[in-house]
Amino acid sequence: MFQLLFTIVTIEAVLILTLGFGTPARRVVVKLLDLSKQGRTPLVAKTVAATMLVLFGSVMFSTIQIHTRVSESGGVANSTDQVMFANRLLEAFLMGTVLFLAMVIDRMHYYTRELQITRRNLEIAVKKGKTGA
């Protein structure tokens, strides 16, 4: 599970960096994201995000249960509880990061798309202004 979450975080970080800088790869990424927002893909993405959100809540609940159990036993945790707590905490952090970065990618795609449309409209207006003057 951790390997999958680390891979997803890495892919999302690369997408964010690609969207952040005006490279030729950005056009490709924007086109791919445009295609991914057509058809049934948004429904699948929302379903996956909702599933991850439920898993995130479950992991957080499990982490809180372990913490409560350790607190009730006088603050001394055995090694099993420590390992389980650390694993659950890492898993929760990675799931939260994946969900947050997905939201960042969505917004960056939206703003990049709007920027392209605004630039295109500005170029058209400038051309019309030069021919009309």
N, C-alpha and C positions, 0 to 999 in steps of 0.2 A: 504494500500500500504506500509506504514511504517513497519507494522508488518512482512509482507512478505520479505521486503528488509533486516530487522534486522535478520530474520531467515536465509536467504541466506548467509549473512555476517558471522553469527555464524557457519554455516555448513562449509563454505569455510575456516574459521580460524581453525576449528578442523581438516579439511583435510590437511592444511598446517602444523600444528603441528604434525600430524601423519606421513606425508612424511618427516618431518625434523629430526625425531628421529628414530633410528633403533629398533623399537619394532616389535613384531609379527604382529601387526595390519597393519604395513606398507606393508607387502607382500599382504595382503588382499586388501588394498586400491590400490596398484599398479595393481593387477590383475583386479579389478573393473574398473580402469581407462583404462587399456588395452582393456577390453571388450567394454568400452564406445567409444573407438576410432575405432570401427569396424562397418561396415554396414552403415546404414543411420544416425546414431547418430551424426557424425561430421557435417553433413548438418543441422540437427536440432539445434545443439549447435551454429553453425555459424548464423543461422537465428534468434535464440533468442538473441544472442549477438548483431547482427545488429539492431534488434528491440529495444533493450535496449539502444543502441548508439543513435538511432533516438530520443527515449524518453528523453535521457539525453540532447541532443541538444535542444529539445523543452522546457524542464524545464529550461535550462540555458537561453534560449531566453526570456522566461517568466520572469525570475528573473531579467534579464537586463532591460526589459521593465518597471518593477515595480520600479527598481532603477532610471531609467531615468525619470519616471513620478514624483517620489519624488524629484529628483534633480531640475526639472523644476518648481516645486511648491514652491521653496524657501528652500528646505531641511527639511520641516516639513511634516511628514507622519502621516496619520490618523491610527487608530488602525487596521482597516481592511487591509491596505497595509502592516503594520508591520507583522501581522499574516501571510498573504499570502507570503510575502518575506521570513519569517523564515521557513515556510513549504516548499516552493520551494527550498530554499537553502539546507535544510536537505535532501530533496528528491534527489537533484542533487548530494550531497555528498555521499549518500548511493548508488546511481546508479554507480557513478564513482568508489567507493570502490569495489562494486561487480564485475565490469568489470576488475579492476586492480587485484583483488585477483584471478579471473578466469585465468588471464594471468600468475600469479605467480604459480598457481597450475599446469598449463600446462607445464611450464618450469621445475618445480621441478619434475614432473612425467618423463619428458624426461631425465633429468640428473640422476634421481634415476635408471631409466631403463638402461641407458648407464653404470652407475657404476656397476650394477649387471652383465651386459654382460662382462665388462672388468674384473671383479673379476673371473667370470667363466672361461674366456680365460686364465687368469693368473694361476688359479689352474691347468688347463689342461697343460699349458706350464711347470709348476713346476713338475707335475707328469711325463711328458715326459722327462724332464731333469734328474730326479732322476733315471728313468729306463734306460736311455741311458748312464749314467755315470758309 
